[in-house]
Amino acid sequence: MITTIPLLAFKLFFEPLPLDGYWPLLILPLVAVIAVVYKVIKLEDLSGLPSEAAWLSVQILGFMGLAAAVLWGVTVLA
């Protein structure tokens, strides 16, 4: 008996979800929430939370952009 979950996961490699419209913009609140939660856990004094979370958000987005550029370059060169 074949279950549908592995078939769905396998199908997404051949037909990826479309990333048009507003979908790429949803990464911004996701990154912001991750940065705030991480900094709330790590900081002892929460007075610097907004600036620390903003800097961490910029770092996350920068490294994600760098990783996307490297992966795009690998696919173009291959």
C-alpha positions in Angstrom: 0.0 0.0 0.0 1.5 3.3 -1.1 0.7 6.3 1.1 0.1 9.8 -0.4 2.5 11.8 1.8 5.8 10.5 0.2 4.2 10.9 -3.3 3.3 14.5 -2.5 6.8 15.2 -1.2 8.3 13.6 -4.3 6.0 15.6 -6.6 7.1 19.0 -5.2 10.6 18.4 -6.6 9.2 18.3 -10.1 6.5 20.8 -9.8 7.6 23.4 -7.1 5.2 25.8 -5.6 4.9 29.2 -7.5 6.7 32.1 -5.8 4.9 34.9 -7.5 2.8 37.6 -6.0 3.2 38.3 -2.3 4.7 35.0 -1.2 8.4 36.2 -1.0 7.3 39.1 1.2 6.2 36.7 3.9 9.8 36.0 4.7 10.1 39.4 6.4 7.7 38.9 9.3 8.9 35.3 9.7 12.5 36.5 10.0 11.5 39.3 12.4 9.6 37.0 14.7 12.5 34.5 14.7 14.9 37.3 15.6 12.7 38.7 18.4 12.1 35.3 20.0 15.8 34.4 19.8 16.9 37.7 21.3 14.2 37.5 24.1 15.7 34.2 25.1 19.4 35.2 24.9 19.4 38.8 26.3 19.5 39.4 30.0 18.4 43.1 29.7 15.6 43.6 27.3 16.2 47.4 26.9 18.3 46.7 23.7 15.8 44.3 22.2 14.6 46.3 19.3 18.0 47.2 17.9 19.4 43.7 18.6 16.5 42.0 16.9 16.7 44.4 13.9 20.4 43.7 13.5 19.8 40.0 13.7 17.0 40.3 11.1 19.4 42.1 8.8 22.0 39.4 9.3 19.5 36.6 8.6 18.2 38.2 5.5 21.7 39.0 4.3 23.0 35.4 4.7 19.8 34.0 3.1 20.4 36.3 0.1 24.0 35.3 -0.1 23.0 31.6 0.1 20.4 32.1 -2.6 22.9 33.9 -4.9 25.5 31.1 -4.4 22.9 28.4 -5.2 21.6 30.4 -8.2 25.2 30.7 -9.4 25.8 27.0 -9.0 22.7 26.2 -11.0 23.6 28.6 -13.8 27.2 27.3 -14.0 26.2 23.7 -14.0 
